[in-house]
Amino acid sequence: MIRTLIAHADDNMVLAQRLGEWVSRAPELELDIALANLGLDHLGVARALYQRAAELEGDGKTEDDYAMWRDERQFTNLLLVEQPNGDFAHTIVRQFLFDAYQLQLWEDLAANADDEVLRGVAAKAIKEARYHFRFSSGWMVRLGDGTDESHRRAQDALADLWRFTAEMFEDPATASYREAWDGIVAEVLEDATLEIPDDPYQRSGGRQGFHTEHLGRLLAEMQWLARSHPGAKW
Amino acid sequence: MVTRVEMRPDARSVAASVVDPEIPVLTIGDLGILRDVEVDGDRVTVTITPTYSGCPAMRQIEDDLRKALTDAGYAEVEVRTVLTPAWSTDTITEEGRRKLAGFGIAPPDPEHEVLCPRCRADGPRLVARFGSTACKALMVCSSCGEPFDWFKEL
């Protein structure tokens, strides 16, 4: 149970950090706010899950022990969420692929998770995931069915990120989400006039702590303050 | 044992009157995020729930609750956060909806009809799904051109 909580918490923590990197840099003020808001929701979910893991593990652990004091090999997030922001299309494609997965995940866990707190977090997160999905799928269509340039960038981002999608369904607990995920992704990509990449190459390892080169740098930035000034408070 | 000392202001009213730091026109009572207030002698336990998982105002609300209840004469204040059942805009009170509209924020409407808080016209255009806070979206009135926040249905 603790491993499951931490894996989902890590997904949300790492994605929140990535989204936070857009603050003050997004293409429009509204998008700056939107991406920060998505990030805050993911951060809130991560905190709730880390807190639950800390409670179950005991030993006086806190959420910060997981977020700030573990190293790259101990993070078990999916490789997809640690991928760099790239251009706006990359960020939207990453968000869209992940939102479509979280729709299935939270719906399942809200009803079926063994842990009562996890069910509660999922019941809250599903409402947010639906809203995130409306945002990211709306942008998929605007980019894909937009200008030649936006279409090309969205298609390039799909080609870059597709290899990290199978990993979401590798765990037997999430394998059954694949069919629904395939369906909604195909539907939106069709509206967006984008092609599903036919490259069969897939990477995984995130859940075992084997990451792409990008996670280490993300953690270095994220954990720097807590480690340089242990116990620092606002 | 749960008792109430009549000399002090009622803990529930004190807690319910703490304002939301991001939408100061609403109290946490209006917003429906105050779940429970329990008094045991000098000790008060307040239970609140966040609007959104990532609501950045929770710490501030916790701090404001401690101050308000301490000022009201309660020696020990504990604030708990719960996630279940998940908050919904349905728990915003009628009074809260009136205050929002009066403040220029379109309240969430059970019939999903968003009206311009200025001219009451319907059919505004969505400018951005995420507005000045996590719980609001940015709209513009198609009739009078007023840009306004809409408290999103959740």
Interface residues (C-beta under 8 A of the other chain):
Chain A: A16 E30 L31 I33 A34 A36 N37 L38 G39 L40 D41 H42 L43 G44 V45 A48 E116 V117 R119 G120 V121 A123 K124 A125 K127 E128 Y131 R134 F135 G138
Chain B: P50 Y52 S53 G54 C55 P56 V82 L83 T84 P85 A86 W87 V127 A128 R129 F130 G131 S132 A134 L138 K152 L154
